Amino acid sequence: MTAPNELRLLPWSGPEGKPCYLNTDDKYGYMSRLADNIEAAQLGTAAELLEQASETLDDQHAGPEDLRRLVRELTGALRDVLRVATSRGHLLAVTDSMRP
């Protein structure tokens, strides 16, 4: 099985917002592919929100409620992207440590 320092941080939280980790040697298994697909969706959502943010900031008719909603959505997307970056950075570090 996977060494403790090689656990994969999953792109979702468990009960009470605690991080979830995957312990597997099969990076092409069902859970790994599910995590990859969710990460891709989260990154896609963040890209769409970034475009929406630019449009909203350029819109002189955007009101405080529009901006609050946008900030709320951007905060969630940033949280997801940070989790993906942390997970992928950890995977890269593990891969690098395995090189001769």
C-alpha positions, 0 to 999 in steps of 0.5 A: 500500500501507499506510504503515509507521505504519499497519500493523495489529498482529495478535492473534497472535504469529509465531515466537518470540513476535514481533508480526505486522503486516498491511499492507493497504489493505483493512480488509474483506479476508480477513486483516482480518476474520480478525483482527477475529474472533479479537479478538472471540473473545479479548475474549469469552474474557476476559469469561468468565474475569473471571466465572469469577475472581469465582466462584472467589474467592467459592468457599471450597473453591477450592484453590491449584491452582484459583487457579494455573490461573485466574491462568495463564488470566487472564494469557493473556487479559490478554496478548490483551486488551492486544494488542487494545487496543494494536492498536485504539488504534493504528488510532484514532491513525492514523484521527485523524491522517488527519482534516482 
